[in-house]
Amino acid sequence: MLTSPTVGFVRTWQEESKRWTYTLTTLLGDWLNQAERQFGTRDRSWTILGIEVGGPRPGVWFPQYSQESRCVVIHLSDTCQSNEEQARFELSQEIVHLLTPNGGGAALNIEEGIATLFANLVGPRHVNAPSYVKVLGYVEELLKIDPEAIIKLRANSERFQDFTPEFIQKRVTGVSDQLASDLCTPYRD
């Protein structure tokens, strides 16, 4: 049981701006809205339950309340209990996974690359883990070919996990066999 509140969930009044500070919960809403504008609307058949803290690593998980349950939770690591910057960093990396929750399967490189791209735009610092930088490179290469590629792809199939190399190449002209394959490979740390 926690003896002190987890940082990031307590808002404070800022006299100079006459507004409340953002919490992790309000950042989730703001960042999700930004991600939808940038990458297409989210699958609203999933209920986003919120954010929880605890455990060795961040991620999303899918509590099963019934056979029909379609709920998703952002899970932040133990470190976030006392480190708000780390909590914002981890949250920024998980937002894109709320667009098309996969129910627990492995994310494709394209999804992790987009998540890294987004985290680098809104988070407190850039993601620098080599495996994430690698998949970010695949997404950046795709966006050099067509800056609207992600929106185009999601307009034809909302779910990242349904993307195949053939699907990508049919909708984005100029994508090599290798890039299409790299984007559709399951992500590995």
C-alpha positions in Angstrom: 0.0 0.0 0.0 1.3 3.5 -0.9 2.1 5.8 2.0 2.5 8.9 -0.2 0.7 9.9 -3.3 2.3 9.1 -6.7 3.6 12.3 -8.3 1.8 13.5 -11.4 -1.7 13.1 -10.1 -1.9 16.2 -8.0 -2.8 19.5 -9.7 -1.7 22.9 -8.5 -3.0 26.4 -9.2 -0.7 28.7 -11.1 -1.4 32.2 -10.0 0.5 33.9 -12.9 -1.3 32.0 -15.6 -4.6 31.7 -13.7 -4.9 28.0 -14.5 -4.3 24.5 -13.1 -1.3 22.5 -14.0 -1.7 19.4 -16.1 -1.6 16.0 -14.4 -0.8 12.7 -16.0 -4.6 12.2 -16.5 -5.0 15.5 -18.3 -1.9 14.9 -20.3 -3.3 11.6 -21.4 -6.3 13.4 -22.8 -4.3 16.2 -24.4 -1.7 13.9 -25.9 -4.3 11.3 -27.1 -6.1 14.2 -28.9 -2.9 15.3 -30.5 -2.1 11.7 -31.6 -5.5 11.4 -33.2 -5.0 14.6 -35.1 -1.6 13.5 -36.3 -2.2 9.8 -37.0 -6.0 9.3 -37.3 -8.8 8.6 -34.8 -8.6 5.9 -32.2 -10.7 2.8 -32.1 -13.5 3.9 -29.8 -14.7 0.3 -29.2 -12.0 0.2 -26.5 -12.5 1.9 -23.1 -9.5 3.7 -21.8 -9.6 3.1 -18.0 -6.6 5.4 -17.2 -3.1 5.2 -15.8 -1.6 3.0 -13.1 1.9 2.9 -11.6 3.8 -0.2 -10.4 6.0 -2.9 -11.8 9.4 -3.0 -13.6 8.4 -1.5 -17.0 5.8 0.5 -18.8 3.2 -0.8 -21.2 -0.5 -1.2 -21.9 -2.5 -4.0 -20.5 -6.0 -5.3 -21.1 -8.0 -6.2 -18.0 -10.7 -8.9 -18.7 -13.9 -8.3 -16.9 -15.9 -10.4 -19.2 -15.7 -12.2 -22.6 -16.8 -8.9 -24.3 -14.5 -6.7 -22.3 -12.5 -4.2 -24.4 -10.6 -2.2 -21.8 -7.1 -0.8 -21.9 -4.9 0.7 -19.2 -1.6 2.5 -19.4 0.8 1.0 -17.0 3.9 3.1 -15.8 6.9 1.6 -14.0 7.6 1.8 -10.3 10.1 4.7 -10.9 7.2 6.9 -11.8 5.8 6.9 -8.3 8.4 9.4 -7.3 9.7 10.8 -10.6 7.1 12.9 -12.5 9.5 13.5 -15.5 9.9 9.8 -15.9 6.1 9.4 -15.6 5.6 11.9 -18.4 8.3 10.3 -20.5 6.7 6.8 -20.2 3.2 8.1 -20.7 4.3 9.9 -23.9 5.7 6.6 -25.3 2.4 4.7 -24.6 -0.2 7.1 -26.0 0.0 5.8 -29.6 -0.9 2.3 -28.4 -4.3 3.6 -27.4 -5.2 4.4 -31.0 -5.6 0.8 -32.0 -5.2 -1.5 -28.9 -4.2 -5.0 -30.0 -5.5 -6.9 -27.0 -2.2 -8.1 -25.9 -0.2 -9.2 -28.9 3.2 -7.9 -30.0 3.2 -4.5 -31.6 4.6 -4.2 -35.1 7.7 -2.0 -35.7 5.5 0.6 -37.4 3.4 1.1 -34.3 6.5 1.3 -32.0 8.2 3.7 -34.4 5.1 5.9 -34.5 5.0 5.8 -30.7 8.6 6.8 -30.5 8.1 9.6 -33.0 5.2 10.9 -31.0 7.0 10.6 -27.6 9.9 12.6 -29.1 7.4 15.4 -30.1 5.6 15.7 -26.8 7.6 14.0 -24.0 10.1 15.7 -21.7 13.1 14.1 -23.5 13.8 12.0 -26.5 13.7 8.2 -26.5 17.2 6.9 -27.0 17.0 3.2 -26.5 18.6 1.6 -29.6 15.7 -0.7 -30.4 13.3 2.3 -30.4 15.6 4.5 -32.4 15.9 1.7 -35.0 12.1 1.4 -35.5 11.8 5.2 -35.5 14.2 5.2 -38.4 11.8 2.9 -40.4 8.9 5.3 -39.8 11.0 8.4 -40.7 12.0 6.7 -43.9 8.3 6.0 -44.7 7.4 9.6 -43.9 10.1 10.8 -46.3 8.5 8.9 -49.1 5.0 10.2 -48.2 4.5 12.6 -45.2 0.8 11.5 -45.1 1.6 7.7 -45.2 0.3 6.9 -41.7 -3.0 8.7 -42.2 -3.4 7.0 -45.6 -2.6 3.6 -44.2 -5.0 4.0 -41.2 -7.7 5.3 -43.5 -7.7 1.9 -45.2 -7.1 -0.3 -42.1 -7.3 1.3 -38.7 -5.3 -1.4 -36.8 -1.5 -1.3 -37.0 -1.4 -5.0 -36.3 -3.3 -5.7 -39.6 -0.7 -4.0 -41.7 1.3 -6.3 -44.1 4.1 -5.4 -46.5 1.8 -5.8 -49.4 -0.8 -3.5 -47.8 1.7 -0.8 -47.2 3.2 -1.0 -50.7 -0.2 -0.9 -52.4 -1.1 2.3 -50.6 2.2 4.1 -50.4 4.1 4.3 -53.7 7.8 3.9 -53.5 8.2 1.8 -50.4 10.8 -0.9 -50.9 10.3 -4.5 -50.1 12.8 -4.3 -47.3 11.2 -1.2 -45.7 7.7 -2.7 -45.9 9.0 -5.9 -44.3 10.8 -4.0 -41.5 7.7 -2.0 -40.7 5.6 -5.1 -40.4 7.9 -7.2 -38.3 6.9 -7.6 -34.7 8.8 -5.3 -32.4 11.6 -6.8 -30.2 13.4 -4.9 -27.4 
